[in-house]
Every structure is written in structure tokens, then in C-alpha cells.
């Protein structure tokens, strides 16, 4: 784990905000300490895993890495999953009807596919796990950069909407 400063303003002073368990991994022994920047008010994770430690936090069976579009599932479960993605789509489209969207931590691209189905969105993703990013590209033809957002070097104002679903660090 590494200590960090505020991701928004660079401020070093923070106040404890909350400690949360990783419910998506269903591991109550994995927690994250959230702090609030005293300078700008942003809530962020501190300390956070290093890049080398990320793999142990996101094993292959992590639900976001599952290719939801390719899975054959119980129809009721599939409806619940679709509902979740559609709810996220509505959250975005309520604020902006069309444009270019970047999903940071896009995993296998399920949300990107859901946004594509809206018809008015050009979508791109960033995914740190090479095998999962490759799955999004090869199975679904999605434009997914493998690496971190900082490594992607997108030009300023490249996107109309940026999402980070289930991304804490």
C-alpha cells in the first residue's frame, strides 16, 4: 500500500471519512480507508494499493471481469444484470444525450456495450488488466486501452462523459 495526496488538488492534509469493505469481491477482510481532503473536499482512498498489488485485489473471478455479454445465464439473473447496466446508462444519458464516453476500469466492456446500444455514443475504455482489456477488444470490437488513465495520454476535452464504475483506487 502507498500513501497518496489528493487526486484533485494535491493537498496532503485529510480527515478520515469511512472504511468500506469490498462487497463486489464478497470479502469482508478487504477494506479501503476513505479520507476527505481538507483543502478541496474530495473523498479518495488513502492508502491505496500499488500497481504491483492490484492483481491480488482483482482475481480472474472478479465479477466485473466476467464477460456478461457472452455468458449464458439464468434469465432472471440476466435481467437483473441488464437492469443494473441500463440504470447506469440512464444516469449518464440524463445528463448528456450523446457524445464520446470514456469508462475508466471498463473490465470486459459490458457498460461500454450498453452505452453503444443507446445509439448516440462513441465509447472508449481504459483497463489495467491486459487479458480483460484484450477480451473487450477481441470479443466485442471495443476501443480499450490497456494500462492506467495516466498512461493513455488522452487530449484534454476528448470526452463528453467519463465514468468510473466500481473503481476506487
N, C-alpha and C positions, 0 to 999 in steps of 0.2 A: 504494500500500500504506500501511496505517496501523499504528502500534504500538498495542498494547492491554494492558490489565491482565487479570488472571484473571477469567474469566466467572463463577466461583462465589463467590470471597471478595473479589475486588477487589484482591488483592495485586499489587504491582508487581514483586517480585523473582521471577525464574525462572531455570531452568537449561536449556540446550539438551537436547532429548530425541531428536529424529530429524529427518531431512529426507526427505520422501517425494515420489515422482513421481505425477502424475495418470494412473493406469493406465486409468481409465474413458475418458478422452479419448484415450488412447494417444499422449500427448505427453510424452515424457521431458524436454522442455525446460521444462515447467511443474512447479515443485516448491513444496512447502509446508514451512515450518520449524515443527516442533512443539516446544513448550517445556513444562516441568513447573513448576508453581507451587511455590515453596519454602515457602509458608505452608500450603496445603491438599493439594497433590499432584496437582491436576487437570492433565491434559495438554490443551493447546489450541494453536491456530495463532496465531503471532505472528512477524512482521507478517501481517496479513490484508488481502485486497482491500477497497477501499471499495465502497459500493453502486454508485458510478459505474463501477467497474472490473469488477464482477461479470459483465456481459454478455460481455466478451471471454473470460472463463473458461468460460462455458456457452453455446456456439453452438447454433443450432437442431438440428444433427445429433447433439447430445449424447444418448447412449443413454437416459438417464433421462427425456428429453423425448419419446421415441418413445411413441406410444400402443400399448402392447403388446397390449391387448385388441382393438384394431381392425385390427391387422396380419395379413395373410395371409402365413405364413412356411413355411419348411421344417419339417415336423412334428418332426424330431429337434431342431432349434433351439428350437422352441416348447416341447418337453418340458423342455429344459434351463432355459429361462426360467421356466417354471411351477415346476420343482423349486426354483429359487432363491427365488421368492416364497413357496412353501409352506414352505421351510425357515425363512424369516423369520417366517411365521405361527406355526409350531411354537415358535419361540423365545419369542414373546410369550405364546401360549396355555399354554405350560408353566408360566409364572409367574402368569398370571391367566386364568381360563377365559372370562370375559365382561366386558363393560363398555363404557366410552367410550374411544376411542383417538384421539389426535392424531398425525398424521405431519407433521413439520416438513420442508419441502423435498420435498413429495409429488409434484412433477412432474405427469405426466398422470394420476396416481392408480392406477397398476397395483397397488401394495401395498394401498391402501385397498380396492380391489375384491376382492383376495384375502382380506383380513380380513372384508369383508362376507360373502363366501361361507362363512365359518366359522359364520355364523348367529347368533352371540351378541354381536356387536359393533356399536355405533353409531360411525361413523367421521367424522372431520373432518380437513382438511388445511390447511396453510399453504404457499403457493408464491409466490416473489418475482417470477417471470416472468409478466406478465399473459396473454400468449397461451396459455401452457401451463396456467395456472390455469383459464382460460376453457374450454379443451379438456376438462379434467376435469369441469367443471360441465355443459357442454352435451352432451357425448357420453355421459357416464355418470351424470349427475344427482348428482354428489358435492358435498358441502358443503366448498368450498375457499375460504379467504380469500386474497386477493391482497395480498401485502406481506410484511413481516417479522413474526416472532413478537411482537416488542415492539409493533408497530402493531396487532396483533389484539386486545389487551386482554382476554384470557380471564380469567374469575374464578379465584381460587385454588381448587385442588382440583376443577377441572372435568373432569379426565380420570383414568382408572384406569391408562392406559398412554400413554407418549409415546415416539415413535420418531423417529430422525434418520438414516435410511439414506443413506449416501454424501454426507453433509453434513459438511464440515469447518469451514467458517468460520461 
